[in-house]
């Protein structure tokens, strides 16, 4: 089974990459491209202090995340 999201990085910045159309829609509805500096859209740049909450929100909606 393929994951819906992939997380890369560590330290101070993570990249959250949607791997399915449903994941792209989730990103568009919950994070939005105009939310901070997003040069790799639809891959989202997330500060380390927010990544745990974002992943929890993703998983609460039934999506899967891989590292």
mmCIF file of the N, C-alpha and C atoms, coordinates in Angstrom:
data_MODEL
# 
_entry.id   MODEL 
# 
loop_
_atom_site.group_PDB 
_atom_site.id 
_atom_site.type_symbol 
_atom_site.label_atom_id 
_atom_site.label_alt_id 
_atom_site.label_comp_id 
_atom_site.label_asym_id 
_atom_site.label_entity_id 
_atom_site.label_seq_id 
_atom_site.pdbx_PDB_ins_code 
_atom_site.Cartn_x 
_atom_site.Cartn_y 
_atom_site.Cartn_z 
_atom_site.occupancy 
_atom_site.B_iso_or_equiv 
_atom_site.pdbx_formal_charge 
_atom_site.auth_seq_id 
_atom_site.auth_comp_id 
_atom_site.auth_asym_id 
_atom_site.auth_atom_id 
_atom_site.pdbx_PDB_model_num 
ATOM 1   N N  . UNK A 1 1  ? 0.840  -1.180 0.000  1.00 0.00 ? 1  UNK A N  1 
ATOM 2   C CA . UNK A 1 1  ? 0.000  0.000  0.000  1.00 0.00 ? 1  UNK A CA 1 
ATOM 3   C C  . UNK A 1 1  ? 0.885  1.244  0.000  1.00 0.00 ? 1  UNK A C  1 
ATOM 4   N N  . UNK A 1 2  ? 0.564  2.163  -0.837 1.00 0.00 ? 2  UNK A N  1 
ATOM 5   C CA . UNK A 1 2  ? 1.329  3.400  -0.951 1.00 0.00 ? 2  UNK A CA 1 
ATOM 6   C C  . UNK A 1 2  ? 0.838  4.418  0.065  1.00 0.00 ? 2  UNK A C  1 
ATOM 7   N N  . UNK A 1 3  ? 1.786  5.105  0.691  1.00 0.00 ? 3  UNK A N  1 
ATOM 8   C CA . UNK A 1 3  ? 1.447  6.147  1.658  1.00 0.00 ? 3  UNK A CA 1 
ATOM 9   C C  . UNK A 1 3  ? 0.868  7.363  0.936  1.00 0.00 ? 3  UNK A C  1 
ATOM 10  N N  . UNK A 1 4  ? 0.109  8.167  1.673  1.00 0.00 ? 4  UNK A N  1 
ATOM 11  C CA . UNK A 1 4  ? -0.455 9.403  1.125  1.00 0.00 ? 4  UNK A CA 1 
ATOM 12  C C  . UNK A 1 4  ? 0.531  10.564 1.193  1.00 0.00 ? 4  UNK A C  1 
ATOM 13  N N  . UNK A 1 5  ? 1.406  10.542 2.206  1.00 0.00 ? 5  UNK A N  1 
ATOM 14  C CA . UNK A 1 5  ? 2.379  11.611 2.408  1.00 0.00 ? 5  UNK A CA 1 
ATOM 15  C C  . UNK A 1 5  ? 3.746  11.018 2.696  1.00 0.00 ? 5  UNK A C  1 
ATOM 16  N N  . UNK A 1 6  ? 4.763  11.800 2.364  1.00 0.00 ? 6  UNK A N  1 
ATOM 17  C CA . UNK A 1 6  ? 6.141  11.447 2.699  1.00 0.00 ? 6  UNK A CA 1 
ATOM 18  C C  . UNK A 1 6  ? 6.763  12.636 3.420  1.00 0.00 ? 6  UNK A C  1 
ATOM 19  N N  . UNK A 1 7  ? 7.492  12.353 4.502  1.00 0.00 ? 7  UNK A N  1 
ATOM 20  C CA . UNK A 1 7  ? 8.185  13.404 5.244  1.00 0.00 ? 7  UNK A CA 1 
ATOM 21  C C  . UNK A 1 7  ? 9.682  13.213 5.069  1.00 0.00 ? 7  UNK A C  1 
ATOM 22  N N  . UNK A 1 8  ? 10.349 14.302 4.734  1.00 0.00 ? 8  UNK A N  1 
ATOM 23  C CA . UNK A 1 8  ? 11.807 14.311 4.605  1.00 0.00 ? 8  UNK A CA 1 
ATOM 24  C C  . UNK A 1 8  ? 12.364 15.451 5.433  1.00 0.00 ? 8  UNK A C  1 
ATOM 25  N N  . UNK A 1 9  ? 13.633 15.317 5.774  1.00 0.00 ? 9  UNK A N  1 
ATOM 26  C CA . UNK A 1 9  ? 14.295 16.393 6.502  1.00 0.00 ? 9  UNK A CA 1 
ATOM 27  C C  . UNK A 1 9  ? 14.430 16.081 7.966  1.00 0.00 ? 9  UNK A C  1 
ATOM 28  N N  . UNK A 1 10 ? 14.611 17.100 8.710  1.00 0.00 ? 10 UNK A N  1 
ATOM 29  C CA . UNK A 1 10 ? 14.812 16.973 10.144 1.00 0.00 ? 10 UNK A CA 1 
ATOM 30  C C  . UNK A 1 10 ? 15.486 18.231 10.645 1.00 0.00 ? 10 UNK A C  1 
ATOM 31  N N  . UNK A 1 11 ? 15.814 18.239 11.884 1.00 0.00 ? 11 UNK A N  1 
ATOM 32  C CA . UNK A 1 11 ? 16.418 19.449 12.432 1.00 0.00 ? 11 UNK A CA 1 
ATOM 33  C C  . UNK A 1 11 ? 15.381 20.550 12.528 1.00 0.00 ? 11 UNK A C  1 
ATOM 34  N N  . UNK A 1 12 ? 15.593 21.640 11.821 1.00 0.00 ? 12 UNK A N  1 
ATOM 35  C CA . UNK A 1 12 ? 14.686 22.779 11.943 1.00 0.00 ? 12 UNK A CA 1 
ATOM 36  C C  . UNK A 1 12 ? 13.594 22.825 10.881 1.00 0.00 ? 12 UNK A C  1 
ATOM 37  N N  . UNK A 1 13 ? 13.759 22.074 9.776  1.00 0.00 ? 13 UNK A N  1 
ATOM 38  C CA . UNK A 1 13 ? 12.782 22.137 8.690  1.00 0.00 ? 13 UNK A CA 1 
ATOM 39  C C  . UNK A 1 13 ? 12.485 20.743 8.157  1.00 0.00 ? 13 UNK A C  1 
ATOM 40  N N  . UNK A 1 14 ? 11.208 20.508 7.894  1.00 0.00 ? 14 UNK A N  1 
ATOM 41  C CA . UNK A 1 14 ? 10.754 19.267 7.283  1.00 0.00 ? 14 UNK A CA 1 
ATOM 42  C C  . UNK A 1 14 ? 10.041 19.589 5.974  1.00 0.00 ? 14 UNK A C  1 
ATOM 43  N N  . UNK A 1 15 ? 10.051 18.629 5.056  1.00 0.00 ? 15 UNK A N  1 
ATOM 44  C CA . UNK A 1 15 ? 9.283  18.742 3.830  1.00 0.00 ? 15 UNK A CA 1 
ATOM 45  C C  . UNK A 1 15 ? 8.198  17.679 3.852  1.00 0.00 ? 15 UNK A C  1 
ATOM 46  N N  . UNK A 1 16 ? 6.968  18.108 3.670  1.00 0.00 ? 16 UNK A N  1 
ATOM 47  C CA . UNK A 1 16 ? 5.818  17.215 3.633  1.00 0.00 ? 16 UNK A CA 1 
ATOM 48  C C  . UNK A 1 16 ? 5.356  17.138 2.183  1.00 0.00 ? 16 UNK A C  1 
ATOM 49  N N  . UNK A 1 17 ? 5.520  15.965 1.576  1.00 0.00 ? 17 UNK A N  1 
ATOM 50  C CA . UNK A 1 17 ? 5.196  15.790 0.159  1.00 0.00 ? 17 UNK A CA 1 
ATOM 51  C C  . UNK A 1 17 ? 3.933  14.949 0.014  1.00 0.00 ? 17 UNK A C  1 
ATOM 52  N N  . UNK A 1 18 ? 2.888  15.504 -0.606 1.00 0.00 ? 18 UNK A N  1 
ATOM 53  C CA . UNK A 1 18 ? 1.694  14.706 -0.871 1.00 0.00 ? 18 UNK A CA 1 
ATOM 54  C C  . UNK A 1 18 ? 1.974  13.716 -2.008 1.00 0.00 ? 18 UNK A C  1 
ATOM 55  N N  . UNK A 1 19 ? 1.584  12.464 -1.819 1.00 0.00 ? 19 UNK A N  1 
ATOM 56  C CA . UNK A 1 19 ? 1.844  11.421 -2.809 1.00 0.00 ? 19 UNK A CA 1 
ATOM 57  C C  . UNK A 1 19 ? 0.587  10.955 -3.537 1.00 0.00 ? 19 UNK A C  1 
ATOM 58  N N  . UNK A 1 20 ? -0.548 11.485 -3.166 1.00 0.00 ? 20 UNK A N  1 
ATOM 59  C CA . UNK A 1 20 ? -1.806 11.121 -3.814 1.00 0.00 ? 20 UNK A CA 1 
ATOM 60  C C  . UNK A 1 20 ? -2.612 12.390 -4.072 1.00 0.00 ? 20 UNK A C  1 
ATOM 61  N N  . UNK A 1 21 ? -3.579 12.299 -4.953 1.00 0.00 ? 21 UNK A N  1 
ATOM 62  C CA . UNK A 1 21 ? -4.435 13.462 -5.225 1.00 0.00 ? 21 UNK A CA 1 
ATOM 63  C C  . UNK A 1 21 ? -5.202 13.855 -3.965 1.00 0.00 ? 21 UNK A C  1 
ATOM 64  N N  . UNK A 1 22 ? -5.663 12.875 -3.197 1.00 0.00 ? 22 UNK A N  1 
ATOM 65  C CA . UNK A 1 22 ? -6.372 13.171 -1.947 1.00 0.00 ? 22 UNK A CA 1 
ATOM 66  C C  . UNK A 1 22 ? -5.466 13.933 -0.975 1.00 0.00 ? 22 UNK A C  1 
ATOM 67  N N  . UNK A 1 23 ? -4.195 13.578 -0.936 1.00 0.00 ? 23 UNK A N  1 
ATOM 68  C CA . UNK A 1 23 ? -3.239 14.277 -0.068 1.00 0.00 ? 23 UNK A CA 1 
ATOM 69  C C  . UNK A 1 23 ? -3.016 15.709 -0.548 1.00 0.00 ? 23 UNK A C  1 
ATOM 70  N N  . UNK A 1 24 ? -2.948 15.911 -1.863 1.00 0.00 ? 24 UNK A N  1 
ATOM 71  C CA . UNK A 1 24 ? -2.808 17.267 -2.399 1.00 0.00 ? 24 UNK A CA 1 
ATOM 72  C C  . UNK A 1 24 ? -4.009 18.134 -2.013 1.00 0.00 ? 24 UNK A C  1 
ATOM 73  N N  . UNK A 1 25 ? -5.186 17.557 -2.085 1.00 0.00 ? 25 UNK A N  1 
ATOM 74  C CA . UNK A 1 25 ? -6.396 18.287 -1.694 1.00 0.00 ? 25 UNK A CA 1 
ATOM 75  C C  . UNK A 1 25 ? -6.343 18.633 -0.210 1.00 0.00 ? 25 UNK A C  1 
ATOM 76  N N  . UNK A 1 26 ? -5.903 17.689 0.627  1.00 0.00 ? 26 UNK A N  1 
ATOM 77  C CA . UNK A 1 26 ? -5.787 17.958 2.062  1.00 0.00 ? 26 UNK A CA 1 
ATOM 78  C C  . UNK A 1 26 ? -4.849 19.135 2.299  1.00 0.00 ? 26 UNK A C  1 
ATOM 79  N N  . UNK A 1 27 ? -3.701 19.146 1.608  1.00 0.00 ? 27 UNK A N  1 
ATOM 80  C CA . UNK A 1 27 ? -2.728 20.232 1.758  1.00 0.00 ? 27 UNK A CA 1 
ATOM 81  C C  . UNK A 1 27 ? -3.343 21.563 1.319  1.00 0.00 ? 27 UNK A C  1 
ATOM 82  N N  . UNK A 1 28 ? -4.033 21.557 0.197  1.00 0.00 ? 28 UNK A N  1 
ATOM 83  C CA . UNK A 1 28 ? -4.666 22.786 -0.301 1.00 0.00 ? 28 UNK A CA 1 
ATOM 84  C C  . UNK A 1 28 ? -5.699 23.325 0.684  1.00 0.00 ? 28 UNK A C  1 
ATOM 85  N N  . UNK A 1 29 ? -6.473 22.438 1.300  1.00 0.00 ? 29 UNK A N  1 
ATOM 86  C CA . UNK A 1 29 ? -7.530 22.857 2.212  1.00 0.00 ? 29 UNK A CA 1 
ATOM 87  C C  . UNK A 1 29 ? -7.038 23.202 3.612  1.00 0.00 ? 29 UNK A C  1 
ATOM 88  N N  . UNK A 1 30 ? -5.961 22.567 4.052  1.00 0.00 ? 30 UNK A N  1 
ATOM 89  C CA . UNK A 1 30 ? -5.529 22.725 5.447  1.00 0.00 ? 30 UNK A CA 1 
ATOM 90  C C  . UNK A 1 30 ? -4.278 23.566 5.650  1.00 0.00 ? 30 UNK A C  1 
ATOM 91  N N  . UNK A 1 31 ? -3.446 23.693 4.639  1.00 0.00 ? 31 UNK A N  1 
ATOM 92  C CA . UNK A 1 31 ? -2.215 24.474 4.796  1.00 0.00 ? 31 UNK A CA 1 
ATOM 93  C C  . UNK A 1 31 ? -2.217 25.678 3.854  1.00 0.00 ? 31 UNK A C  1 
ATOM 94  N N  . UNK A 1 32 ? -2.522 25.493 2.617  1.00 0.00 ? 32 UNK A N  1 
ATOM 95  C CA . UNK A 1 32 ? -2.597 26.515 1.564  1.00 0.00 ? 32 UNK A CA 1 
ATOM 96  C C  . UNK A 1 32 ? -1.211 27.032 1.166  1.00 0.00 ? 32 UNK A C  1 
ATOM 97  N N  . UNK A 1 33 ? -1.102 27.337 -0.083 1.00 0.00 ? 33 UNK A N  1 
ATOM 98  C CA . UNK A 1 33 ? 0.169  27.788 -0.646 1.00 0.00 ? 33 UNK A CA 1 
ATOM 99  C C  . UNK A 1 33 ? 0.628  29.133 -0.092 1.00 0.00 ? 33 UNK A C  1 
ATOM 100 N N  . UNK A 1 34 ? -0.304 29.974 0.315  1.00 0.00 ? 34 UNK A N  1 
ATOM 101 C CA . UNK A 1 34 ? 0.064  31.303 0.823  1.00 0.00 ? 34 UNK A CA 1 
ATOM 102 C C  . UNK A 1 34 ? 0.421  31.303 2.309  1.00 0.00 ? 34 UNK A C  1 
ATOM 103 N N  . UNK A 1 35 ? 0.527  30.130 2.916  1.00 0.00 ? 35 UNK A N  1 
ATOM 104 C CA . UNK A 1 35 ? 0.862  30.000 4.330  1.00 0.00 ? 35 UNK A CA 1 
ATOM 105 C C  . UNK A 1 35 ? 2.383  29.949 4.487  1.00 0.00 ? 35 UNK A C  1 
ATOM 106 N N  . UNK A 1 36 ? 2.978  31.103 4.613  1.00 0.00 ? 36 UNK A N  1 
ATOM 107 C CA . UNK A 1 36 ? 4.427  31.172 4.777  1.00 0.00 ? 36 UNK A CA 1 
ATOM 108 C C  . UNK A 1 36 ? 5.163  31.010 3.459  1.00 0.00 ? 36 UNK A C  1 
ATOM 109 N N  . UNK A 1 37 ? 6.415  30.678 3.539  1.00 0.00 ? 37 UNK A N  1 
ATOM 110 C CA . UNK A 1 37 ? 7.290  30.516 2.387  1.00 0.00 ? 37 UNK A CA 1 
ATOM 111 C C  . UNK A 1 37 ? 7.153  29.092 1.865  1.00 0.00 ? 37 UNK A C  1 
ATOM 112 N N  . UNK A 1 38 ? 6.547  28.911 0.698  1.00 0.00 ? 38 UNK A N  1 
ATOM 113 C CA . UNK A 1 38 ? 6.292  27.584 0.143  1.00 0.00 ? 38 UNK A CA 1 
ATOM 114 C C  . UNK A 1 38 ? 6.846  27.466 -1.285 1.00 0.00 ? 38 UNK A C  1 
ATOM 115 N N  . UNK A 1 39 ? 8.162  27.436 -1.433 1.00 0.00 ? 39 UNK A N  1 
ATOM 116 C CA . UNK A 1 39 ? 8.763  27.427 -2.767 1.00 0.00 ? 39 UNK A CA 1 
ATOM 117 C C  . UNK A 1 39 ? 8.640  26.099 -3.511 1.00 0.00 ? 39 UNK A C  1 
ATOM 118 N N  . UNK A 1 40 ? 8.295  25.012 -2.826 1.00 0.00 ? 40 UNK A N  1 
ATOM 119 C CA . UNK A 1 40 ? 8.246  23.681 -3.457 1.00 0.00 ? 40 UNK A CA 1 
ATOM 120 C C  . UNK A 1 40 ? 6.826  23.160 -3.618 1.00 0.00 ? 40 UNK A C  1 
ATOM 121 N N  . UNK A 1 41 ? 5.853  24.031 -3.509 1.00 0.00 ? 41 UNK A N  1 
ATOM 122 C CA . UNK A 1 41 ? 4.444  23.648 -3.546 1.00 0.00 ? 41 UNK A CA 1 
ATOM 123 C C  . UNK A 1 41 ? 4.161  22.672 -4.665 1.00 0.00 ? 41 UNK A C  1 
ATOM 124 N N  . UNK A 1 42 ? 3.425  21.579 -4.449 1.00 0.00 ? 42 UNK A N  1 
ATOM 125 C CA . UNK A 1 42 ? 2.601  21.258 -3.294 1.00 0.00 ? 42 UNK A CA 1 
ATOM 126 C C  . UNK A 1 42 ? 3.347  20.583 -2.142 1.00 0.00 ? 42 UNK A C  1 
ATOM 127 N N  . UNK A 1 43 ? 4.663  20.362 -2.278 1.00 0.00 ? 43 UNK A N  1 
ATOM 128 C CA . UNK A 1 43 ? 5.438  19.928 -1.122 1.00 0.00 ? 43 UNK A CA 1 
ATOM 129 C C  . UNK A 1 43 ? 5.509  21.113 -0.170 1.00 0.00 ? 43 UNK A C  1 
ATOM 130 N N  . UNK A 1 44 ? 5.249  20.854 1.098  1.00 0.00 ? 44 UNK A N  1 
ATOM 131 C CA . UNK A 1 44 ? 5.113  21.917 2.086  1.00 0.00 ? 44 UNK A CA 1 
ATOM 132 C C  . UNK A 1 44 ? 6.335  21.974 2.997  1.00 0.00 ? 44 UNK A C  1 
ATOM 133 N N  . UNK A 1 45 ? 6.859  23.167 3.199  1.00 0.00 ? 45 UNK A N  1 
ATOM 134 C CA . UNK A 1 45 ? 7.946  23.401 4.137  1.00 0.00 ? 45 UNK A CA 1 
ATOM 135 C C  . UNK A 1 45 ? 7.313  23.650 5.510  1.00 0.00 ? 45 UNK A C  1 
ATOM 136 N N  . UNK A 1 46 ? 7.732  22.847 6.512  1.00 0.00 ? 46 UNK A N  1 
ATOM 137 C CA . UNK A 1 46 ? 7.148  22.949 7.848  1.00 0.00 ? 46 UNK A CA 1 
ATOM 138 C C  . UNK A 1 46 ? 8.262  23.044 8.890  1.00 0.00 ? 46 UNK A C  1 
ATOM 139 N N  . UNK A 1 47 ? 8.145  24.007 9.767  1.00 0.00 ? 47 UNK A N  1 
ATOM 140 C CA . UNK A 1 47 ? 9.103  24.136 10.871 1.00 0.00 ? 47 UNK A CA 1 
ATOM 141 C C  . UNK A 1 47 ? 8.949  22.959 11.825 1.00 0.00 ? 47 UNK A C  1 
ATOM 142 N N  . UNK A 1 48 ? 10.059 22.595 12.461 1.00 0.00 ? 48 UNK A N  1 
ATOM 143 C CA . UNK A 1 48 ? 10.074 21.432 13.349 1.00 0.00 ? 48 UNK A CA 1 
ATOM 144 C C  . UNK A 1 48 ? 9.039  21.530 14.468 1.00 0.00 ? 48 UNK A C  1 
ATOM 145 N N  . UNK A 1 49 ? 8.739  22.709 14.942 1.00 0.00 ? 49 UNK A N  1 
ATOM 146 C CA . UNK A 1 49 ? 7.807  22.844 16.069 1.00 0.00 ? 49 UNK A CA 1 
ATOM 147 C C  . UNK A 1 49 ? 6.364  22.541 15.677 1.00 0.00 ? 49 UNK A C  1 
ATOM 148 N N  . UNK A 1 50 ? 6.071  22.477 14.371 1.00 0.00 ? 50 UNK A N  1 
ATOM 149 C CA . UNK A 1 50 ? 4.707  22.206 13.913 1.00 0.00 ? 50 UNK A CA 1 
ATOM 150 C C  . UNK A 1 50 ? 4.510  20.813 13.323 1.00 0.00 ? 50 UNK A C  1 
ATOM 151 N N  . UNK A 1 51 ? 5.582  20.107 13.023 1.00 0.00 ? 51 UNK A N  1 
ATOM 152 C CA . UNK A 1 51 ? 5.461  18.858 12.266 1.00 0.00 ? 51 UNK A CA 1 
ATOM 153 C C  . UNK A 1 51 ? 4.632  17.802 13.005 1.00 0.00 ? 51 UNK A C  1 
ATOM 154 N N  . UNK A 1 52 ? 4.794  17.660 14.304 1.00 0.00 ? 52 UNK A N  1 
ATOM 155 C CA . UNK A 1 52 ? 4.040  16.647 15.048 1.00 0.00 ? 52 UNK A CA 1 
ATOM 156 C C  . UNK A 1 52 ? 2.538  16.912 14.983 1.00 0.00 ? 52 UNK A C  1 
ATOM 157 N N  . UNK A 1 53 ? 2.138  18.168 15.114 1.00 0.00 ? 53 UNK A N  1 
ATOM 158 C CA . UNK A 1 53 ? 0.715  18.504 15.043 1.00 0.00 ? 53 UNK A CA 1 
ATOM 159 C C  . UNK A 1 53 ? 0.158  18.289 13.645 1.00 0.00 ? 53 UNK A C  1 
ATOM 160 N N  . UNK A 1 54 ? 0.933  18.625 12.621 1.00 0.00 ? 54 UNK A N  1 
ATOM 161 C CA . UNK A 1 54 ? 0.477  18.422 11.242 1.00 0.00 ? 54 UNK A CA 1 
ATOM 162 C C  . UNK A 1 54 ? 0.298  16.930 10.966 1.00 0.00 ? 54 UNK A C  1 
ATOM 163 N N  . UNK A 1 55 ? 1.271  16.120 11.357 1.00 0.00 ? 55 UNK A N  1 
ATOM 164 C CA . UNK A 1 55 ? 1.173  14.676 11.145 1.00 0.00 ? 55 UNK A CA 1 
ATOM 165 C C  . UNK A 1 55 ? -0.012 14.097 11.914 1.00 0.00 ? 55 UNK A C  1 
ATOM 166 N N  . UNK A 1 56 ? -0.237 14.542 13.127 1.00 0.00 ? 56 UNK A N  1 
ATOM 167 C CA . UNK A 1 56 ? -1.395 14.076 13.900 1.00 0.00 ? 56 UNK A CA 1 
ATOM 168 C C  . UNK A 1 56 ? -2.701 14.416 13.188 1.00 0.00 ? 56 UNK A C  1 
ATOM 169 N N  . UNK A 1 57 ? -2.792 15.612 12.637 1.00 0.00 ? 57 UNK A N  1 
ATOM 170 C CA . UNK A 1 57 ? -3.982 16.015 11.896 1.00 0.00 ? 57 UNK A CA 1 
ATOM 171 C C  . UNK A 1 57 ? -4.194 15.184 10.647 1.00 0.00 ? 57 UNK A C  1 
ATOM 172 N N  . UNK A 1 58 ? -3.117 14.885 9.947  1.00 0.00 ? 58 UNK A N  1 
ATOM 173 C CA . UNK A 1 58 ? -3.186 14.047 8.751  1.00 0.00 ? 58 UNK A CA 1 
ATOM 174 C C  . UNK A 1 58 ? -3.687 12.651 9.123  1.00 0.00 ? 58 UNK A C  1 
ATOM 175 N N  . UNK A 1 59 ? -3.088 12.066 10.126 1.00 0.00 ? 59 UNK A N  1 
ATOM 176 C CA . UNK A 1 59 ? -3.456 10.710 10.542 1.00 0.00 ? 59 UNK A CA 1 
ATOM 177 C C  . UNK A 1 59 ? -4.869 10.655 11.109 1.00 0.00 ? 59 UNK A C  1 
ATOM 178 N N  . UNK A 1 60 ? -5.316 11.709 11.758 1.00 0.00 ? 60 UNK A N  1 
ATOM 179 C CA . UNK A 1 60 ? -6.682 11.748 12.298 1.00 0.00 ? 60 UNK A CA 1 
ATOM 180 C C  . UNK A 1 60 ? -7.723 11.669 11.183 1.00 0.00 ? 60 UNK A C  1 
ATOM 181 N N  . UNK A 1 61 ? -7.346 12.111 9.987  1.00 0.00 ? 61 UNK A N  1 
ATOM 182 C CA . UNK A 1 61 ? -8.257 12.044 8.836  1.00 0.00 ? 61 UNK A CA 1 
ATOM 183 C C  . UNK A 1 61 ? -8.122 10.723 8.076  1.00 0.00 ? 61 UNK A C  1 
ATOM 184 N N  . UNK A 1 62 ? -7.279 9.828  8.574  1.00 0.00 ? 62 UNK A N  1 
ATOM 185 C CA . UNK A 1 62 ? -7.140 8.501  7.977  1.00 0.00 ? 62 UNK A CA 1 
ATOM 186 C C  . UNK A 1 62 ? -6.073 8.367  6.904  1.00 0.00 ? 62 UNK A C  1 
ATOM 187 N N  . UNK A 1 63 ? -5.257 9.398  6.721  1.00 0.00 ? 63 UNK A N  1 
ATOM 188 C CA . UNK A 1 63 ? -4.185 9.331  5.742  1.00 0.00 ? 63 UNK A CA 1 
ATOM 189 C C  . UNK A 1 63 ? -2.952 8.680  6.359  1.00 0.00 ? 63 UNK A C  1 
ATOM 190 N N  . UNK A 1 64 ? -2.084 8.155  5.498  1.00 0.00 ? 64 UNK A N  1 
ATOM 191 C CA . UNK A 1 64 ? -0.865 7.504  5.965  1.00 0.00 ? 64 UNK A CA 1 
ATOM 192 C C  . UNK A 1 64 ? 0.340  8.367  5.631  1.00 0.00 ? 64 UNK A C  1 
ATOM 193 N N  . UNK A 1 65 ? 1.353  8.275  6.499  1.00 0.00 ? 65 UNK A N  1 
ATOM 194 C CA . UNK A 1 65 ? 2.565  9.078  6.367  1.00 0.00 ? 65 UNK A CA 1 
ATOM 195 C C  . UNK A 1 65 ? 3.768  8.146  6.450  1.00 0.00 ? 65 UNK A C  1 
ATOM 196 N N  . UNK A 1 66 ? 4.717  8.328  5.543  1.00 0.00 ? 66 UNK A N  1 
ATOM 197 C CA . UNK A 1 66 ? 5.962  7.554  5.602  1.00 0.00 ? 66 UNK A CA 1 
ATOM 198 C C  . UNK A 1 66 ? 7.141  8.496  5.718  1.00 0.00 ? 66 UNK A C  1 
ATOM 199 N N  . UNK A 1 67 ? 8.202  7.992  6.289  1.00 0.00 ? 67 UNK A N  1 
ATOM 200 C CA . UNK A 1 67 ? 9.451  8.754  6.408  1.00 0.00 ? 67 UNK A CA 1 
ATOM 201 C C  . UNK A 1 67 ? 10.442 8.287  5.427  1.00 0.00 ? 67 UNK A C  1 
# 
